[in-house]
Structures are given as structure tokens and as C-alpha cells.
Amino acid sequence: MINCFNVFFESYISVFFIFNAFMNIFIIISFTPHMNFIQRQNTIRKSMLVAAAAVFLFAIIGQLMLDVLNVTMSAMKLTGAILIGPAAYDMVVGHSIDNKKEHKNDMHFFPIGVPTLAGPGVFTTVLMILKNGGAADLIPSILGIIAALFTTYFVVNTGNRFFSTINSSYIRMMSVFFGTILLALSAQFFIDGMIMVSKLIIK
């Protein structure tokens, strides 16, 4: 019983912190300055559903997909860099993706659901949790992941209630700040991916 709780808690903490809900509050607000409170709340709900679906889909077929297609984790890292980089750049220079009409209705898919909420870091963490645990750890691990998803939704949704009244000029400042952080994250994904590639080449 104690071991099950430990597995649940470790899974919960690992996934919750890799989701980085507190920073994502501001990133989502920066992505959606054109939305009012209700619209952003609906976008957050849909984004979390997309993120949850992506996480569990990857948990079920992720390792098989990586093995069958011979996709390495370095490729996942580089893909994350490619996905995050352009959206982060748009946030910094002020050409936010939400100003493009074709993206206004599907932002919960990209860039918010994936890869902002559920990105390579989340996929890798979930995969490692399920891969490293035994059969007895499967249920508490899955419950921990589900609890982390619900907590992330609660934190982001609560943050939306508090910060939706922020002045547009402050949102622009937030957009530049968190866009810069996302660009750095994109660069880190690229660096990590290239390090992994170089290690494979050396071997």
C-alpha cells in the first residue's frame, strides 16, 4: 500500500512539475490577448483535453512508435525545438499567432495544447515513468498522471481568473518575456537533441 502511494506521488510530482502550470498561465494569456475571460477559459479547457489525449496516446503507442519508426529521443527533442521556436519568436516580435485568422479557432491544438502544455519533456517523462515501473506500478502511475493533469488544469484555470483583467500593455510585456523564455527552451531542446545525435555518431 505504501509502495503504491509512493509510486503515485512520484508520478504526480514528476508530471505536474514538467507541465509547469504556473509559467504556462502567463504563456497562454500571452498567446490569447484577443480573447475575453470566457473564450480563454474555453480554450484552456480544450487545450487540457488535447494535452491529456496526446499524453495518453503517447503513453500507449509512444514506445512502439519510436521503435517501429526508429525515431530517437534526439529527434523528439529537435521536433520540440522546431515546434516551439516559431511560436516563441512570434510572441517576442509581436506577430502573435493568435492574430492570424486561421489559427483563432484551433489554438487549443497548436500552439497551446501541443507543444506548450504537452511537449517533448512531458512525453519523455510519462514514457520513462511507465517504462521504469513494473506491472504492479502501472495503475498508481496512471492515477498519478491523471491527478497531475487535473491539478494543472485547476492551476491554469484559476490563474486565468486572476490575470484576465491585466492591461494589454502588460500582456505585451509578458508576451516578450515568456516568448524569450520559450525561445531559450527551444534552443535547449535543439542543443539537447544535437548532443544526443553526437553521442550516437561517436558510438
Number of C-alpha atoms within 10 A of each C-alpha: 6 7 11 15 14 15 22 21 19 17 24 22 15 17 24 21 13 19 21 16 22 13 13 19 20 21 25 25 24 24 26 22 19 13 15 11 14 12 12 22 18 13 22 23 18 18 26 24 17 19 25 20 14 20 25 17 12 19 21 13 12 19 18 13 12 15 11 9 9 11 14 14 16 20 19 20 24 22 19 24 26 15 18 25 21 18 23 28 18 17 26 22 13 14 13 20 21 22 14 9 9 10 14 14 10 16 21 25 19 18 23 26 26 23 21 25 28 22 24 22 18 24 20 19 17 23 19 13 21 18 13 10 13 10 9 11 18 18 14 21 25 20 16 24 26 19 19 23 23 15 15 23 19 14 16 25 18 13 18 20 13 10 14 19 11 11 10 13 9 11 21 19 14 19 27 21 16 21 27 18 16 23 20 16 17 23 18 16 25 22 16 17 22 16 13 17 16 12 10 10 8 7 5
